[in-house]
């Protein structure tokens, strides 16, 4: 996340800044015939929590 310039801090329910909890990040790129496509719609993915050790109730949007 640091190399892609994404934030690594969040704000908890008390309003304090804290390091975010993360199991990593995904890079998605749509291509056709080797050309990168511009997407004009939202993309939603579902990632099983079993990949990162199970659900964490402290992780919220």
DSSP file (Angstrom, degrees, kcal/mol; ACC not computed):
  #  RESIDUE AA STRUCTURE BP1 BP2  ACC     N-H-->O    O-->H-N    N-H-->O    O-->H-N    TCO  KAPPA ALPHA  PHI   PSI    X-CA   Y-CA   Z-CA
    1    1 A X      >       0   0    0      0, 0.0     5,-2.7     0, 0.0     4,-0.1   0.000 360.0 360.0 360.0 -29.3    0.0    0.0    0.0
    2    2 A X  T > 5 +     0   0    0      1,-0.2     3,-1.3     3,-0.2     6,-0.0   0.905 360.0  51.5 -68.0 -39.7    2.9    2.3    0.6
    3    3 A X  T 3 5S+     0   0    0      1,-0.3    -1,-0.2     2,-0.1     0, 0.0   0.754 110.8  48.4 -71.8 -21.6    4.2    1.8   -3.0
    4    4 A X  T 3 5S-     0   0    0      2,-0.1    -1,-0.3    -3,-0.1    -2,-0.2   0.287 114.4-117.1 -98.4  10.3    0.8    2.7   -4.5
    5    5 A X  T < 5 +     0   0    0     -3,-1.3     2,-0.3     1,-0.2    -3,-0.2   0.863  60.7 153.1  59.8  40.9    0.5    5.8   -2.3
    6    6 A X      < -     0   0    0     -5,-2.7    -1,-0.2     1,-0.1    -2,-0.1  -0.770  51.4 -97.8 -98.8 147.5   -2.6    4.5   -0.4
    7    7 A X        -     0   0    0     -2,-0.3    -1,-0.1     1,-0.1    -5,-0.0  -0.319  28.5-171.3 -64.6 143.0   -3.3    5.7    3.1
    8    8 A X        +     0   0    0     -6,-0.0    12,-2.1     2,-0.0     2,-0.4   0.239  64.1  78.4-116.0   8.8   -2.2    3.4    5.9
    9    9 A X  E     +A   19   0A   0     10,-0.3     2,-0.3     8,-0.0    10,-0.2  -0.904  53.1 175.1-119.3 148.6   -4.0    5.4    8.7
   10   10 A X  E     -A   18   0A   0      8,-3.2     8,-2.6    -2,-0.4     2,-0.5  -0.818  31.0-110.9-136.9 178.4   -7.7    5.4    9.6
   11   11 A X  E     -A   17   0A   0     -2,-0.3     6,-0.2     6,-0.2     5,-0.0  -0.974  30.0-147.6-118.3 125.1   -9.9    7.0   12.3
   12   12 A X    >   -     0   0    0      4,-2.6     3,-2.2    -2,-0.5     6,-0.0  -0.174  38.7 -85.8 -83.4-178.6  -11.4    4.7   14.9
   13   13 A X  T 3  S+     0   0    0      1,-0.3    -1,-0.1     2,-0.1    -2,-0.0   0.708 128.7  56.5 -63.4 -20.3  -14.8    5.2   16.6
   14   14 A X  T 3  S-     0   0    0      2,-0.1    -1,-0.3     0, 0.0     3,-0.1   0.505 118.8-110.3 -85.9  -5.0  -13.2    7.4   19.3
   15   15 A X  S <  S+     0   0    0     -3,-2.2     2,-0.3     1,-0.3    -2,-0.1   0.498  74.1 137.0  87.9   4.4  -11.9    9.8   16.5
   16   16 A X        -     0   0    0      1,-0.1    -4,-2.6    -5,-0.0     2,-0.3  -0.622  58.6-116.4 -85.6 143.5   -8.2    8.7   17.1
   17   17 A X  E     +A   11   0A   0     -2,-0.3     2,-0.3    -6,-0.2    -6,-0.2  -0.633  43.9 169.0 -76.5 133.2   -5.9    8.1   14.2
   18   18 A X  E     -A   10   0A   0     -8,-2.6    -8,-3.2    -2,-0.3     2,-0.2  -0.958  41.9 -91.8-141.1 157.3   -4.7    4.4   14.0
   19   19 A X  E     -A    9   0A   0     -2,-0.3   -10,-0.3   -10,-0.2     2,-0.1  -0.497  51.7-113.3 -66.0 138.3   -2.9    2.2   11.6
   20   20 A X        -     0   0    0    -12,-2.1     2,-0.5    -2,-0.2    -1,-0.1  -0.378  20.5-121.9 -73.5 154.9   -5.5    0.4    9.4
   21   21 A X        +     0   0    0     37,-0.1     2,-0.3    -2,-0.1    -1,-0.1  -0.850  44.0 166.1 -94.3 128.0   -5.9   -3.4    9.7
   22   22 A X        -     0   0    0     -2,-0.5     3,-0.1     1,-0.1    37,-0.0  -0.999  43.6-161.5-147.8 147.2   -5.3   -5.0    6.3
   23   23 A X  S    S-     0   0    0      1,-0.5     2,-0.3    -2,-0.3    -1,-0.1   0.278  73.3 -80.9-102.4   6.5   -4.7   -8.4    4.8
   24   24 A X        -     0   0    0      2,-0.0    -1,-0.5    28,-0.0     2,-0.3  -0.823  49.4 -89.0 126.6-167.6   -3.2   -6.8    1.6
   25   25 A X        -     0   0    0     -2,-0.3     2,-0.4    -3,-0.1    -3,-0.0  -0.957  23.2-130.9-143.1 161.8   -4.7   -5.2   -1.4
   26   26 A X        -     0   0    0     -2,-0.3     2,-0.6     2,-0.0    -2,-0.0  -0.910   7.6-151.5-115.9 141.7   -5.8   -6.3   -4.9
   27   27 A X        -     0   0    0     -2,-0.4     2,-0.4     2,-0.0    -2,-0.0  -0.966  17.5-173.2-111.0 118.1   -4.8   -4.7   -8.2
   28   28 A X        +     0   0    0     -2,-0.6     2,-0.4     2,-0.0    -2,-0.0  -0.937   6.5 175.7-114.0 132.5   -7.5   -5.2  -10.9
   29   29 A X        -     0   0    0     -2,-0.4     2,-0.5     2,-0.0    -2,-0.0  -0.974  19.8-146.0-139.1 122.9   -7.0   -4.2  -14.5
   30   30 A X        +     0   0    0     -2,-0.4     7,-3.2     7,-0.3     2,-0.3  -0.753  26.8 173.9 -88.8 128.1   -9.4   -4.8  -17.3
   31   31 A X  E     -B   36   0B   0     -2,-0.5     2,-0.3     5,-0.3     5,-0.2  -0.933  20.9-165.9-131.9 156.9   -7.8   -5.5  -20.7
   32   32 A X  E >  S-B   35   0B   0      3,-2.3     3,-1.9    -2,-0.3    -2,-0.0  -0.948  82.2 -13.4-142.6 121.3   -9.0   -6.5  -24.2
   33   33 A X  T 3  S-     0   0    0     -2,-0.3     3,-0.1     1,-0.3    -1,-0.0   0.837 130.4 -53.9  55.3  34.9   -6.5   -7.8  -26.8
   34   34 A X  T 3  S+     0   0    0      1,-0.3     2,-0.4     0, 0.0    -1,-0.3   0.369 113.6 118.4  84.7  -5.2   -3.7   -6.5  -24.6
   35   35 A X  E <   -B   32   0B   0     -3,-1.9    -3,-2.3     1,-0.0     2,-0.3  -0.797  67.8-120.3 -97.0 136.0   -5.1   -2.9  -24.3
   36   36 A X  E     -B   31   0B   0     -2,-0.4     2,-0.3    -5,-0.2    -5,-0.3  -0.568  30.2-140.6 -73.2 132.4   -6.1   -1.5  -20.9
   37   37 A X        -     0   0    0     -7,-3.2     2,-0.5    -2,-0.3    -7,-0.3  -0.695   6.5-128.0 -95.7 146.5   -9.8   -0.6  -20.9
   38   38 A X        -     0   0    0     -2,-0.3     2,-0.4     2,-0.0    -7,-0.0  -0.825  26.9-144.4 -87.0 126.8  -11.3    2.4  -19.2
   39   39 A X        -     0   0    0     -2,-0.5     4,-0.1     1,-0.1     3,-0.0  -0.766  20.5-176.8 -95.1 140.1  -14.1    1.3  -16.9
   40   40 A X        +     0   0    0     -2,-0.4     2,-0.3     2,-0.1    -1,-0.1   0.163  63.8  64.2-117.5  15.5  -17.2    3.5  -16.5
   41   41 A X  S    S-     0   0    0      0, 0.0     2,-0.1     0, 0.0    -2,-0.0  -0.927  88.6 -93.2-136.1 161.5  -19.0    1.4  -13.9
   42   42 A X        -     0   0    0     -2,-0.3     2,-0.5     1,-0.0    -2,-0.1  -0.423  33.4-148.7 -71.7 148.1  -18.4    0.3  -10.4
   43   43 A X        -     0   0    0     -2,-0.1     2,-0.5    -4,-0.1    -1,-0.0  -0.982  11.0-168.8-120.7 128.9  -16.7   -3.0   -9.7
   44   44 A X        -     0   0    0     -2,-0.5     2,-0.3     2,-0.0    -2,-0.0  -0.970   5.0-176.1-120.1 129.8  -17.6   -5.0   -6.7
   45   45 A X        -     0   0    0     -2,-0.5     2,-0.5     2,-0.0    -2,-0.0  -0.906  16.3-146.0-121.8 153.6  -15.5   -8.0   -5.6
   46   46 A X        -     0   0    0     -2,-0.3     2,-0.5     2,-0.0    -2,-0.0  -0.980  14.4-169.1-119.2 123.0  -16.1  -10.5   -2.7
   47   47 A X        -     0   0    0     -2,-0.5     2,-0.1     2,-0.0    -2,-0.0  -0.952  24.8-121.7-115.7 122.7  -13.0  -11.8   -1.0
   48   48 A X    >   -     0   0    0     -2,-0.5     3,-1.5     1,-0.2     4,-0.2  -0.392  12.5-140.0 -62.8 134.0  -13.4  -14.8    1.4
   49   49 A X  G > >S+     0   0    0      1,-0.3     5,-2.8     2,-0.2     3,-1.7   0.684  95.3  79.1 -68.8 -16.1  -12.0  -13.8    4.9
   50   50 A X  G > 5S+     0   0    0      1,-0.3     3,-0.9     3,-0.2    -1,-0.3   0.758  82.5  66.6 -61.9 -22.3  -10.5  -17.3    5.1
   51   51 A X  G < 5S+     0   0    0     -3,-1.5    -1,-0.3     1,-0.2    -2,-0.2   0.734 108.8  36.0 -69.8 -21.5   -7.7  -16.0    2.9
   52   52 A X  G < 5S-     0   0    0     -3,-1.7    -1,-0.2    -4,-0.2    -2,-0.2   0.090 131.6 -79.6-121.7  22.5   -6.6  -13.6    5.7
   53   53 A X  T < 5S-     0   0    0     -3,-0.9    -3,-0.2    -4,-0.1    -2,-0.1   0.607  84.5 -62.5  94.9  12.0   -7.2  -15.7    8.8
   54   54 A X  S   <S-     0   0    0     -5,-2.8    -4,-0.0    -6,-0.1     2,-0.0  -0.264  80.3 -36.8 102.0 171.3  -10.9  -15.2    9.2
   55   55 A X        -     0   0    0     -2,-0.1     2,-0.5     1,-0.0     3,-0.0  -0.330  45.8-152.6 -70.1 149.9  -13.2  -12.2    9.9
   56   56 A X    >   -     0   0    0      3,-0.1     3,-2.1     1,-0.1    -2,-0.1  -0.962   4.2-156.6-122.6 110.3  -12.1   -9.4   12.1
   57   57 A X  T 3  S+     0   0    0     -2,-0.5    -1,-0.1     1,-0.3    -2,-0.0   0.664  91.1  66.1 -64.5 -14.0  -15.0   -7.5   13.8
   58   58 A X  T 3  S+     0   0    0     -3,-0.0     2,-0.6     2,-0.0    -1,-0.3   0.601  81.2  92.0 -80.4 -10.5  -12.8   -4.5   14.3
   59   59 A X    <   +     0   0    0     -3,-2.1     2,-0.3   -39,-0.1    -3,-0.1  -0.768  53.3 153.7 -89.3 118.6  -12.7   -3.9   10.5
   60   60 A X              0   0    0     -2,-0.6    -2,-0.0     1,-0.0    -3,-0.0  -0.915 360.0 360.0-136.1 162.8  -15.4   -1.6    9.3
   61   61 A X              0   0    0     -2,-0.3    -2,-0.0     0, 0.0    -1,-0.0   0.477 360.0 360.0 -76.1 360.0  -15.9    0.7    6.3
